[in-house]
């Protein structure tokens, strides 16, 4: 019996090839999107799940209590004395691991005689920690020992880095590397002297699904890790660095809530009374989803975005199922006689329903196989777009097999259940007398409702995509308040010569044809989570202000090079030391000054009164952070030892040759350093990488939703053309034009799409309005965006329907009427 069901189903599907192809194609695309989103979400939710003690691993966060008392924020940075203090104050903790993530480190591979062989630069991936880190986390070791990190100047390399540096990881242990790094403490930027490191171990390949992108792990206590200058022996609870954190392993009998209460009491003991900040622990399972605090990989994803992806996957799959239901019920008239004959020969409703569900199963199974092929082919492009390491492997990932089985069962039931009921309910007498028409088949009102449902989703995605793209255009084209065009930033070794090095570089670079301006600074005018914040005292006050300010160290050429506008006072004078301050308008306003000139000559004191200088100028507010954040109070001052990069303004002609000349000067000046540069506008664009990826995804999803919806429309229009062939013939004989016939076919669909637009508009507005609230600077949602979305859907739908409508309109009416 079962074999007969499949044999009959196969014959029926091959007989109606067009219907079968449309259904398989629609379902395959829908299932492929669903499968791709499943793989993405599975990857994102697997971060750091491979650690055996993951449920007891927590990171310590600093809880900042702001001046208004109602605002609390969190930071992943902790004071340098905290790890040692936690060991002493809480001996019940199984492990405490300080972790410092360094950036922009220069590395030099040495031969056995100590002579340099190769130069490398690691933008990230250099971590300072101790053996306790590996007692908490599971990162397997291929050679050497974790215990070697007890001693300074030892380093563990990952297998890939060892092969890059030495060719063969097996020969890496015992080799030497010279490391030159830099670090930040409070408002200070410091250069580490070169440190000779001995390779004491090799780590296995670090999984892609971890927020610890380890490349080199340096023994904690080597050179800078905060312990020497600001350690527990001489505790400074205000000294920290942005990427200096702490992880703890809680014992099984202590909950996070209980330990947080103890941490609050501990914070009150160690912090001064005027500092209300505290500490809490955050479970490892929450780190990857904390978009506000961030993590060491700088890759976070919110639970809200994951839910949106699930929702899109479900909706696109539903659209594909809707196509199947619409086409199946529309095809019911063509199969009426078949049902009538089967019933006369003794088939009951259950047998007919099983027969039609079997056909659905064959279609869905074929669609699943095709969807798997589409996913495999599309995965490399998705990996490139999202910068992920996704894979489709049925043998190593049984969850994919379970997912495909679940999709097959759910889609078969969802898409096949209703058509099987409609088809099995036909009256055999009416069916055999050919008294059934499209209008007498139950489900026509449902088909209209399903078409509306399809286009609600499609139009909502189109409108959402338009808003995201418009917001991205706003990011990239909105004036920032400074010049970002044709400016390259080149990192360099900090100047310890009191300005002689930067003076020499400026002289050499200025002589290059095509270089218009040169400035040295700690930061560019705009940064994204890379700014240095400082507390300060103003105008001889005893207490610090209740807000912090960003501090940038820059030379006197910073203002003209980036075309900042001085609205009061003057620019900084040339100096290698810190002698005076520029502030922005927001700084003056935060202190209550209504006119920028009123703050001139007032004293600002920072770094525990080590720096006391007057304000000599006020610059017009410019966007010193990404558009996610509002303007912040800003201090700019000179200090050549703090400069980390050169900003070079180039002429827009012959940029390539100019950069070649700059490179030659740079490599002559810094022969042991890797030369690299980045255009400022590219750096700014990178701030919005996640939004850009989201925009690309939405474009893809909107295109797929429209494709699937139009595929269903095409099938319905094709069926309508066949069913109304005689009606069209009679209308043409009575004088109807081709335009009348096209209008006849199109008007019902246009009405349905208009209804869908009316429903989709408020839904899209609400959710996109909520999304835009995450940005301090955002667009206003204009009416034309909705009009464009609705018009696009109507035009695409008309283009889809028109082929069949025109074909029916130009058919010979004589031929249509003489055939029975």
BELKA-V259996 format. One record per pair of residues at least 12 apart in sequence whose ideal C-beta (glycine too) atoms are under 7 Angstrom apart, sorted by the first residue. I is the first residue (numbers start at 0). J is the second residue. If there is no record, write none. Layout:
I_J, I_J
This chain:
4_353, 4_354, 4_357, 5_357, 7_354, 8_354, 8_357, 8_358, 8_361, 9_361, 11_358, 12_358, 12_361, 12_362, 18_326, 18_330, 19_362, 21_326, 21_710, 21_714, 22_322, 22_323, 22_326, 22_362, 23_362, 23_365, 23_366, 23_369, 24_710, 25_319, 25_322, 25_707, 25_710, 25_711, 26_319, 26_323, 26_362, 26_363, 26_366, 26_410, 27_366, 27_369, 27_370, 27_373, 28_319, 28_703, 28_706, 28_707, 29_315, 29_316, 29_318, 29_319, 29_707, 30_316, 30_366, 30_367, 30_370, 30_406, 31_370, 31_373, 31_374, 32_312, 32_315, 32_703, 33_312, 33_315, 33_316, 33_406, 34_370, 34_374, 34_402, 35_374, 35_377, 35_381, 36_308, 36_311, 36_312, 37_312, 37_402, 38_389, 38_391, 39_308, 39_389, 40_305, 40_308, 40_309, 41_398, 42_208, 42_387, 42_389, 43_300, 43_305, 45_208, 46_208, 46_209, 46_210, 46_287, 47_209, 47_210, 47_283, 47_287, 49_137, 49_206, 50_136, 50_137, 51_137, 52_135, 52_248, 53_283, 53_284, 55_248, 55_249, 55_251, 56_135, 56_246, 56_248, 56_283, 57_246, 57_247, 57_249, 57_255, 57_280, 57_281, 57_282, 57_283, 58_75, 58_244, 58_245, 58_246, 58_280, 58_281, 58_286, 59_77, 59_81, 59_245, 59_247, 59_278, 59_280, 60_73, 60_74, 60_75, 60_278, 60_279, 60_281, 60_292, 61_73, 61_74, 61_76, 61_77, 61_276, 61_278, 62_276, 62_277, 62_278, 62_279, 63_276, 64_275, 64_276, 66_545, 66_546, 73_291, 73_292, 74_292, 75_244, 75_292, 75_293, 76_239, 76_240, 76_241, 76_242, 76_243, 76_244, 77_239, 77_243, 77_244, 77_245, 78_236, 78_237, 78_238, 78_239, 79_225, 79_226, 79_229, 79_230, 79_235, 79_238, 79_239, 79_243, 80_229, 80_230, 80_231, 80_234, 80_236, 81_245, 82_95, 82_97, 82_245, 83_230, 83_231, 84_231, 84_269, 85_247, 88_265, 91_250, 91_253, 92_247, 92_248, 92_249, 93_248, 93_250, 94_131, 94_134, 94_135, 94_247, 94_248, 95_131, 95_245, 95_247, 96_128, 96_129, 96_131, 96_132, 96_135, 96_245, 96_246, 97_128, 97_219, 97_224, 97_245, 98_126, 98_128, 98_132, 98_244, 98_245, 98_246, 99_126, 99_127, 99_224, 99_225, 99_240, 99_242, 99_243, 100_123, 100_126, 100_242, 100_295, 101_125, 101_127, 101_180, 101_182, 102_122, 102_123, 103_122, 103_181, 103_490, 104_121, 104_125, 104_178, 104_180, 105_120, 105_179, 105_672, 105_673, 106_119, 106_121, 106_176, 106_178, 107_176, 107_177, 107_671, 108_164, 108_176, 109_175, 109_176, 109_177, 113_175, 115_671, 118_671, 118_672, 118_673, 119_164, 119_673, 120_673, 120_675, 121_214, 121_215, 123_212, 124_212, 124_213, 124_214, 124_215, 125_180, 125_214, 125_215, 125_217, 126_213, 126_216, 127_217, 127_219, 127_221, 127_224, 128_216, 128_219, 129_148, 129_149, 129_218, 129_219, 130_145, 130_146, 130_148, 130_149, 133_145, 135_246, 135_248, 136_211, 138_202, 138_205, 138_213, 139_203, 140_200, 140_202, 141_158, 141_168, 141_201, 141_202, 141_203, 142_172, 142_200, 142_201, 143_155, 143_172, 143_199, 143_200, 143_201, 144_200, 147_199, 147_200, 148_216, 148_218, 148_219, 150_218, 151_218, 151_220, 151_221, 152_194, 152_195, 152_196, 152_197, 152_218, 152_221, 153_196, 153_197, 153_199, 153_218, 154_176, 154_196, 154_197, 154_198, 154_199, 154_215, 154_216, 154_217, 155_199, 155_200, 155_201, 155_202, 155_216, 156_171, 156_198, 156_201, 156_202, 156_215, 157_202, 157_204, 157_205, 157_213, 157_214, 158_201, 158_202, 158_203, 158_204, 159_204, 160_214, 160_215, 161_201, 168_201, 171_198, 171_201, 172_198, 172_199, 172_200, 172_201, 173_198, 174_198, 175_195, 175_196, 175_197, 176_196, 176_198, 177_193, 177_195, 178_193, 178_194, 178_196, 179_191, 179_193, 181_493, 181_643, 182_223, 182_240, 183_240, 183_241, 183_531, 184_229, 184_238, 184_240, 185_237, 185_238, 185_533, 185_606, 186_531, 186_533, 186_550, 186_605, 186_606, 187_606, 188_521, 188_552, 188_641, 188_643, 190_493, 190_495, 191_222, 191_223, 194_221, 194_222, 196_217, 207_388, 210_286, 210_287, 210_294, 210_295, 210_296, 211_295, 212_295, 212_296, 225_238, 225_240, 225_243, 236_269, 236_270, 242_295, 247_280, 255_280, 255_282, 258_280, 259_279, 259_280, 262_277, 262_278, 262_279, 262_280, 263_277, 266_278, 273_542, 287_299, 287_300, 288_300, 288_301, 288_302, 293_528, 311_700, 314_456, 315_700, 315_703, 315_704, 315_707, 316_410, 318_453, 318_456, 318_704, 318_707, 318_708, 319_707, 320_410, 320_413, 320_414, 321_449, 321_452, 321_453, 321_711, 322_707, 322_710, 322_711, 322_714, 323_414, 324_414, 324_417, 324_418, 324_449, 325_446, 325_449, 325_450, 325_711, 325_715, 326_714, 327_418, 328_418, 328_421, 328_440, 328_442, 328_446, 329_446, 329_715, 329_718, 330_718, 331_421, 331_422, 331_440, 332_435, 332_436, 332_437, 332_440, 332_722, 334_422, 335_425, 335_430, 335_435, 336_430, 336_431, 338_351, 338_422, 338_425, 338_430, 339_425, 339_427, 339_430, 339_431, 342_427, 343_427, 348_423, 351_422, 351_423, 352_419, 352_420, 352_423, 355_415, 355_418, 355_419, 355_422, 356_411, 356_415, 356_419, 359_411, 359_414, 359_415, 360_411, 363_407, 363_410, 363_411, 364_407, 367_403, 367_406, 367_407, 374_391, 375_391, 378_391, 384_692, 384_695, 385_692, 421_440, 421_441, 421_442, 437_722, 447_751, 450_751, 451_751, 451_754, 451_755, 453_708, 453_711, 454_708, 454_752, 454_755, 454_792, 455_755, 455_758, 455_759, 456_704, 457_704, 457_705, 457_708, 457_792, 458_755, 458_756, 458_759, 458_788, 458_789, 458_792, 459_759, 459_762, 459_763, 460_697, 460_700, 460_701, 460_704, 461_701, 461_788, 461_791, 461_792, 462_759, 462_763, 462_784, 462_785, 462_788, 463_697, 463_763, 463_767, 464_694, 464_697, 464_698, 464_701, 465_784, 465_787, 465_788, 466_767, 466_780, 466_784, 467_693, 467_694, 467_697, 468_694, 469_778, 469_784, 470_771, 470_777, 470_778, 471_687, 471_690, 471_691, 471_694, 473_778, 474_626, 474_687, 475_684, 477_776, 479_525, 479_621, 479_622, 480_619, 480_620, 480_621, 480_622, 481_524, 481_561, 481_562, 481_563, 481_621, 482_561, 482_562, 483_679, 483_680, 483_683, 484_680, 485_648, 485_649, 485_651, 486_646, 486_647, 486_648, 486_678, 486_679, 487_647, 487_649, 487_676, 487_677, 487_678, 488_523, 488_644, 488_646, 488_676, 488_677, 488_679, 488_682, 489_644, 489_645, 489_647, 489_665, 489_676, 490_643, 490_644, 491_644, 491_645, 491_669, 492_669, 492_672, 493_640, 493_642, 493_643, 494_639, 494_640, 494_642, 495_640, 497_575, 497_639, 498_575, 498_639, 501_519, 501_639, 501_642, 504_645, 504_668, 505_517, 507_664, 508_647, 508_661, 508_664, 511_657, 511_660, 511_661, 513_649, 513_650, 513_653, 513_657, 514_647, 514_649, 514_657, 515_648, 515_649, 515_650, 516_556, 516_559, 516_560, 516_648, 517_556, 517_645, 517_647, 518_553, 518_554, 518_556, 518_557, 518_560, 518_646, 519_554, 519_642, 519_645, 520_551, 520_552, 520_553, 520_554, 520_557, 520_642, 520_644, 520_646, 521_551, 521_552, 521_553, 521_641, 521_642, 521_643, 522_551, 523_646, 523_679, 523_682, 524_561, 524_621, 524_623, 525_622, 525_623, 525_624, 525_683, 526_624, 527_624, 527_625, 527_686, 530_549, 530_624, 531_549, 531_550, 532_547, 532_548, 532_549, 533_547, 533_548, 533_550, 533_605, 534_547, 534_605, 535_548, 535_603, 535_604, 535_605, 536_604, 537_590, 537_601, 537_603, 538_601, 538_602, 539_602, 546_589, 546_632, 548_586, 548_632, 548_633, 548_634, 549_623, 549_631, 549_632, 549_633, 550_634, 551_633, 551_635, 552_636, 552_637, 552_638, 552_641, 552_642, 553_635, 553_637, 554_637, 555_570, 555_571, 555_572, 555_573, 555_637, 557_635, 558_570, 558_618, 560_646, 560_648, 561_646, 563_618, 563_621, 564_618, 564_619, 565_616, 565_618, 566_584, 566_595, 566_617, 566_618, 566_619, 567_595, 567_596, 567_599, 567_616, 567_617, 568_599, 568_615, 568_616, 568_617, 569_615, 569_616, 570_616, 571_637, 574_637, 575_639, 576_637, 576_638, 577_610, 577_612, 577_636, 577_637, 577_638, 578_612, 578_637, 579_612, 579_613, 579_615, 579_636, 580_603, 580_612, 580_613, 580_614, 580_615, 580_634, 580_635, 580_636, 581_615, 581_616, 581_618, 581_635, 582_598, 582_614, 582_617, 582_633, 582_634, 583_617, 583_618, 583_620, 583_632, 583_633, 584_617, 584_619, 584_620, 585_620, 585_630, 585_631, 585_632, 585_633, 586_632, 586_633, 586_634, 587_617, 589_632, 595_617, 598_614, 598_617, 599_614, 599_615, 600_613, 600_614, 601_613, 601_614, 603_634, 612_636, 625_686, 626_774, 626_775, 626_776, 627_773, 627_774, 627_775, 628_775, 629_775, 647_661, 662_674, 705_795, 709_795, 709_796, 709_799, 712_748, 712_796, 712_799, 712_800, 713_799, 716_744, 716_800, 716_803, 716_804, 717_803, 719_744, 720_803, 720_806, 720_807, 724_815, 725_815, 725_816, 727_740, 727_807, 727_810, 727_815, 728_812, 728_815, 728_816, 731_812, 732_812, 737_808, 737_809, 740_804, 740_807, 740_808, 741_801, 741_804, 741_805, 741_808, 744_800, 744_804, 744_807, 745_797, 745_800, 745_804, 748_796, 748_800, 749_793, 752_792, 752_793, 752_796, 756_789, 756_792, 760_785, 764_780, 767_780, 768_780
